[in-house]
Amino acid sequence: MSTHDTLIQAAASLLDEGGEQAVTLRAVGHAVGVSHNAPYKHFRSRDALLAAVAAADLGTLTTNFAGIRGSGQSPKVKLLTSIGVLIAFSRERPSRYRLVFGAPTLAREHPELQGRSMACLAEIMALVDECKGANVLPNAPTRSLASLLLAAMHGLVLLEAQGQLRAEKGLPTVEENVELMVSLFSR
């Protein structure tokens, strides 16, 4: 693995362990065992490093979605499985989830991140198109359907992360709510 990739991996680990405030170029250099100035040879700023972490995560998500899309499952199962991947990512890596989906300034300032974001969205839209073709979702604009599904899922994930969407309160899970929404769309 290259030093560049090792630095990204170390930044991702620091993000997982201590949130965004734990990621500094100095801390990443220390975690990798290089001088505190070495990360500056690969990333012009902390934001550039964070953008690289987000781009790597989006690349992984996109690959996962493409694999799910290529499976022999029904369109509805593919869509719900892909959304399940996003929900699992939000639970397993909350700081990285917030970075990927809650830092629009990074995407605007880093073209690679913007490109990865668009590729990831394209996979979700392809899944939505498959569902439309199978009459699982209505014949509405794909971008609108994908936006509604993602907005609802992100909102539900946020409610869950804040402790407002809990089984103890008698509320359905994020997954159950998303599945209900897809079912309501198909009527």
C-alpha positions in Angstrom: 0.0 0.0 0.0 1.3 3.4 -0.9 2.1 6.1 1.8 -0.8 8.1 0.3 -3.3 5.2 0.9 -1.8 4.5 4.3 -2.4 8.1 5.3 -6.0 7.9 4.2 -6.5 4.7 6.1 -5.0 6.2 9.2 -7.2 9.2 8.9 -10.2 7.0 8.6 -9.3 5.1 11.7 -8.7 8.3 13.7 -12.1 9.5 12.5 -13.7 6.3 13.7 -12.0 6.5 17.0 -12.3 10.2 17.9 -14.5 12.0 15.4 -13.5 14.7 13.0 -11.6 16.7 15.6 -9.2 13.8 16.1 -8.0 14.1 12.4 -5.1 16.4 12.0 -2.2 16.0 9.6 0.2 15.7 12.5 -1.9 13.0 14.2 -2.2 11.1 10.9 1.6 11.3 10.4 2.2 10.1 14.0 -0.3 7.2 13.5 1.6 6.0 10.4 5.0 6.6 11.9 6.2 9.3 9.6 7.3 12.8 10.3 4.6 15.3 11.2 5.4 17.1 7.9 5.2 14.0 5.6 1.4 14.1 5.2 1.7 17.6 3.7 3.6 16.0 0.8 0.4 14.1 -0.1 -2.3 16.5 1.1 -2.3 20.2 0.9 -4.6 20.5 3.9 -6.6 18.7 6.5 -9.7 19.2 4.3 -8.0 17.6 1.4 -7.2 14.5 3.6 -10.8 14.4 4.8 -12.0 14.6 1.2 -9.8 11.7 0.3 -11.3 9.7 3.2 -14.8 10.5 2.0 -13.9 9.7 -1.6 -12.5 6.3 -0.5 -15.7 5.5 1.4 -17.9 6.6 -1.5 -15.8 4.4 -3.8 -16.4 1.4 -1.5 -20.2 2.2 -1.3 -20.4 2.5 -5.1 -18.7 -0.8 -5.6 -21.0 -2.4 -3.0 -24.1 -1.0 -4.8 -22.8 -2.1 -8.2 -22.4 -5.6 -6.8 -25.9 -5.7 -5.4 -27.3 -4.3 -8.6 -25.6 -7.1 -10.5 -27.0 -9.8 -8.2 -30.0 -12.0 -9.2 -32.2 -10.5 -6.5 -35.5 -8.7 -7.2 -35.3 -5.0 -7.8 -37.0 -4.2 -4.5 -34.6 -6.4 -2.6 -31.6 -4.9 -4.3 -32.8 -1.4 -3.5 -33.6 -2.2 0.2 -30.3 -4.1 0.5 -28.4 -1.1 -0.8 -30.1 1.3 1.5 -29.3 -1.2 4.3 -25.6 -0.9 3.4 -26.0 2.9 4.0 -27.8 2.4 7.2 -25.1 -0.1 8.4 -22.4 2.4 7.4 -24.1 5.1 9.5 -24.2 2.8 12.6 -20.7 1.3 12.2 -18.9 4.5 11.2 -21.0 7.4 12.3 -18.2 10.0 12.0 -17.4 8.9 8.5 -21.1 8.8 7.5 -21.4 12.4 8.6 -18.3 13.3 6.7 -19.5 11.6 3.5 -23.1 12.8 3.6 -22.9 16.0 5.7 -20.0 18.0 4.3 -21.1 19.6 1.1 -18.3 22.2 1.1 -15.8 19.4 0.8 -17.5 18.0 -2.3 -17.6 21.5 -3.9 -13.9 22.1 -3.3 -12.6 18.6 -4.2 -13.5 17.4 -7.7 -12.6 13.8 -7.0 -15.0 13.7 -4.1 -17.7 15.3 -6.2 -17.1 12.7 -8.9 -17.3 9.8 -6.5 -20.4 11.2 -5.0 -22.1 11.4 -8.4 -21.0 7.8 -9.2 -22.5 6.6 -6.0 -25.7 8.4 -6.7 -25.8 7.0 -10.2 -25.8 3.5 -8.7 -28.8 4.4 -6.4 -30.6 5.9 -9.4 -30.0 2.8 -11.5 -31.6 0.7 -8.6 -34.5 3.1 -8.6 -34.9 2.7 -12.4 -34.9 -1.0 -12.0 -37.7 -0.7 -9.4 -39.6 1.6 -11.7 -39.3 -1.0 -14.5 -40.6 -3.7 -12.2 -43.5 -1.5 -11.0 -42.1 -1.4 -7.5 -41.8 2.4 -7.6 -44.1 4.8 -9.5 -43.2 6.2 -12.9 -41.9 9.5 -11.4 -38.6 11.2 -12.2 -35.8 8.9 -11.0 -33.9 11.8 -9.4 -37.0 12.7 -7.4 -37.6 9.2 -6.2 -33.9 8.7 -5.3 -33.9 12.0 -3.5 -37.0 11.2 -1.5 -35.7 7.8 -0.5 -32.3 9.1 0.5 -33.7 12.1 2.4 -36.0 9.9 4.3 -33.3 7.4 5.1 -30.8 10.1 6.2 -33.5 11.7 8.4 -34.3 8.4 10.0 -30.6 7.7 10.6 -30.3 11.1 12.2 -33.3 10.4 14.5 -31.8 7.1 15.4 -28.4 8.5 16.1 -30.0 11.2 18.4 -31.8 8.4 20.3 -35.2 9.6 19.1 -36.0 6.5 17.1 -35.7 3.5 19.5 -37.5 0.2 19.8 -38.0 0.9 23.5 -40.3 3.8 22.4 -42.3 1.4 20.3 -41.0 3.0 17.1 -40.1 1.0 14.0 -36.4 0.7 12.9 -34.9 2.7 10.1 -35.1 -0.3 7.9 -38.7 -0.9 8.7 -39.6 2.7 7.9 -37.7 2.6 4.6 -39.4 -0.6 3.6 -42.8 0.9 4.5 -42.0 3.9 2.4 -41.0 1.8 -0.6 -44.2 -0.2 -0.2 -46.3 2.9 0.0 -44.6 4.2 -3.2 -45.6 1.0 -5.0 -49.3 1.3 -4.4 
